[in-house]
Amino acid sequence: EQASKFIQVNIFDSNITVDKLDKALEYSGLGAYLGKANVNLVNQSGSISLYDTIKIMQDTFGAEINF
């Protein structure tokens, strides 16, 4: 559980949306290892914005990052 705070997974699947993420994690078995907070849904190009990256770091580590 403690280690899961440091694990981030990117999912590049347009069929999986925020609304479907819990089901996808449960169905795949990944839910035993990952929570929603550990999963980043990214678009088909695989890009993730700087703002999104900072938000993930803030949420994961509880840090205040000014930009």
C-alpha positions in Angstrom: 0.0 0.0 0.0 2.8 2.4 0.9 4.7 1.6 -2.4 1.5 2.3 -4.4 1.9 6.0 -3.6 4.9 6.1 -5.8 3.6 4.0 -8.8 2.1 5.9 -11.7 0.7 4.1 -14.8 -0.3 5.7 -18.0 -3.2 4.1 -20.0 -3.3 4.8 -23.7 -6.8 3.4 -24.4 -9.6 5.6 -25.8 -12.1 3.0 -24.6 -11.2 3.6 -21.0 -12.6 6.8 -19.6 -12.7 8.2 -16.1 -16.2 6.8 -15.7 -15.0 3.3 -16.7 -11.7 3.2 -14.9 -12.8 1.5 -11.7 -14.4 -1.3 -13.7 -11.3 -1.6 -16.0 -9.0 -1.9 -13.0 -11.3 -4.5 -11.3 -11.8 -6.5 -14.5 -8.1 -6.6 -15.4 -7.0 -7.5 -11.9 -4.9 -4.3 -11.6 -7.3 -3.0 -8.9 -5.5 -5.2 -6.4 -2.3 -3.1 -7.0 -3.4 0.3 -8.3 -6.0 2.8 -7.2 -7.5 5.5 -9.5 -5.0 8.0 -8.1 -2.2 5.9 -9.6 -3.5 5.9 -13.1 -3.2 8.6 -15.7 -5.5 8.4 -18.7 -3.7 10.0 -21.6 -4.8 10.7 -25.2 -3.8 8.7 -28.2 -0.7 10.7 -28.9 0.7 9.8 -25.5 1.2 13.4 -24.5 0.6 14.7 -21.0 0.8 18.4 -20.2 3.1 20.0 -17.7 0.1 21.1 -15.7 -1.2 17.5 -15.5 2.2 16.3 -14.5 2.4 18.9 -11.7 -1.1 18.0 -10.6 -0.1 14.3 -10.3 2.9 15.2 -8.3 0.9 17.4 -6.0 -1.8 14.7 -5.5 0.8 12.0 -5.0 3.2 13.7 -2.7 1.0 16.4 -1.2 3.5 19.0 -2.3 2.7 22.6 -3.3 4.4 23.2 -6.6 4.1 26.7 -8.0 4.4 27.3 -11.7 
